[in-house]
């Protein structure tokens, strides 16, 4: 699944302090392999370099 800037997502990364938190995608970057990496902003900061399999869309 691909995401766009402004989408609300939940991060699933046990190594991140934001694991399980809801945030908003603020930047989409394409890797040299054609995959997308995302920057997600949370209330207390942001996490960069997130792959699509680490996030899930928040139901509106």
N, C-alpha and C positions, 0 to 999 in steps of 0.2 A: 504494500500500500504506500502511496506517496502522499505527502502532506504539503501544505502551502503556508506561507507567512500568515500569521494571525490565527491559525488553527489552535484550539485548546487540546492539550495532550496530557497523558500521565506517563511519567518516566518509570521504566523498569530496569534499574541497574543497581545491583546490590553493592557496587563499589562507590556509588555516588551518595553524597549526603542528601540529595533530593529524591532518592528512591521512593516511589509510591506517591509523589506529590504531583499536583496538577500545575501546569505552566502553559505558556503561550509561545509558539514558534515565532522567533524574531528574525531569523535568517536561514535561507536554504542555500547550501553550497554543493556544487557537483564535483565529485572526485574525478581523478584522471581515468578511473575505470567506469565512469558513467553512472555511478551510484550517487545518491544524495546523502549529505550529512546535514544535520540541523543544529541550530543554536536555539535553546529553549530558555526563556526567562521565567523565573519564579519570584515569589514575593521577596525572598531574601538573597537573590543573586541570579546567576545564570550558569548554564552548562553548555559547552560547545563540543562539536564533533560527535554528535549523537546519531546513530544509524536508525533507519526506519524500524528495525526489529526490536529496538529498545523502547519504543513509544507506542501508545495506543490512543486512538481518538477518544475524546470525551463526548458522550452522547449529549446532544443539545436539548 
